[in-house]
Amino acid sequence: MTRNHEPISPLRQRMIEDMSLRKLSPKTQADYVRAVKNLTRFLGRSPDTATAEDLRRYQLHLVDSDVTRPSLNAAVTALRFFFQVSLGRGELMAKMSHVHAPRTLPVILSAEEVTRVLESAPGLKYKTALSVAYGAGLRASEVTQLKIGDIDSARMSIRVEQGKGRKDRYAMLSPTLLTLLRAWWCEARARGKMLPNGWLFPGQNPVNPMSTRQLNRACHAAAQAGGIDKRVSLHTLRHSFATHLLEQKVDIRVIQVLLGHKKLETTALYSQVATRTLREVNSPLEHLRLQIRPPA
């Protein structure tokens, strides 16, 4: 049986070529194409006929539809690429702008809470994957894209290939994490789930890696089973990794490198949630000779 493939319009083809020239990731390309499709559906006509006022109306439509800030900003970024790069009409984006969200402090788990999450993971595979997220401070996509060869036990490091921003870096590999990884490797090999030089955390089909959705589901299940009443996601483990290192007095610039942050100010956010560090600071109030009367 032959499949009927949807023909690609010259306009979309040009956009795809423009994205390929700039080596945008497949996911980013798919997101950008979807954003232009959504605009086309809103307009009811070809997007290259849009006016600045049309784009303003479209952003109002997204706001009225209760689209989240990250999704709205992603749509603006995609459309900006389409109009500026593919059409050469960047002036049409004058009335569309990103929405700046207030910076909120991340949820941080205590060491005891992290232990409960890891011990409650559904099986050795997920316990090991979640331990990599916490023990090395990796993002969900970075954990799932690891291959067996990325674990360097001689240098005690983990190679993170093409992480966020399409940059390579090395993450730390602790002895405890290495022991856990070896236990998982032995179990997966015995079950025929791990291919030679394949994915470290394979999916149901070992040819493919475990998806980030699977990993996040396992994280939520582990948090629930561990009785954690905080909002826990895979990224919570990364936040906790950075905060606990800061509380151990690790230089913040070292933490910046381990996390793969481009700007130090991004890493500095953790100084606001490192409660152990804050407790060690004496308030100037302690240096005043206040007379405090006991309650009557």
C-alpha positions, 0 to 999 in steps of 0.5 A, a space after each residue: 500500500 502506498 502512502 499519500 504524502 502531503 505535498 510541501 508548498 514552495 513557501 514551507 520548503 523555503 522555510 525548511 531550507 532556511 532552518 536546515 542552513 542554520 542547523 536548527 534541530 529537528 524538534 525546533 524545525 517541527 515546532 516552527 512549522 507547526 507555529 506557522 501552520 497555526 497562524 495559517 489556520 487562524 488567518 484562513 489564507 496563506 501566511 505570506 499575506 499577513 499584515 502587521 495588524 494580522 499578527 497583532 490580532 493573532 497574538 491577542 487570540 493566543 492570549 485570549 485562548 489562555 496559551 501559556 507564556 512559554 508557548 506564546 513566546 515560542 510562537 513569537 520566536 517561530 514566526 519571527 524566523 519565518 517573517 524575518 528570514 524566510 520572507 525577508 519582511 521582519 517589519 511585520 513583527 513590529 506588533 508581536 512581542 515576547 511576554 516576559 514572565 516573572 522569575 520564580 524560585 525553583 522547587 528544591 528537594 532536601 537530600 532526604 526527599 531526593 533519597 525517597 524519590 530515587 528509592 521509590 523509582 519504578 525499577 532499576 532503569 528509572 532509578 538509575 536514570 533519575 540518579 543521573 539527573 540528580 547526580 550529574 545535574 542533567 536535563 531530561 533530554 540529556 539523560 535520554 540521549 546518553 549512550 553507553 560510550 558517554 560514560 567514561 569511568 577512567 576520567 569519572 565523567 559523562 560526555 553530554 553531546 549536543 545539550 541545550 544550545 547544541 553544545 557538548 560538555 562534560 558532567 561529573 560522574 560520582 563513584 556511587 552513580 558509576 556503581 548504579 550504572 554498572 548494575 543497570 548495565 548488567 541487568 539490561 544486558 542480561 535481559 537483552 535490552 541494551 545493544 552494543 554501543 547503543 542507548 544507555 536508557 533504551 526505550 521499549 524498542 532498544 533501537 530507540 532511546 527512552 523518551 523524555 515523556 517516559 522519564 518524566 512520568 517515572 519521576 512523577 510516579 516516584 515522587 508520589 510513591 515517596 510521599 513528596 508533597 512538592 511539585 516535582 519534575 525531572 528538572 527539580 532534580 537538576 535544581 536540587 543538584 545545583 543547590 546542594 552543591 552550592 550548600 557544600 560550598 562548591 564554587 558557583 563558577 564550577 556549578 555553572 560549567 557543570 550545568 552548562 549555563 551560558 550566563 553566571 546570573 542564571 546559576 546565581 539564582 540558586 544562591 536564593 534557595 540554598 537554605 543551608 548557606 543562608 542559615 550560616 549567615 548571621 543577621 546584623 540584628 544579632 549584633 545589636 544589644 536588644 533588650 527583649 522582655 519575656 511575655 507576661 
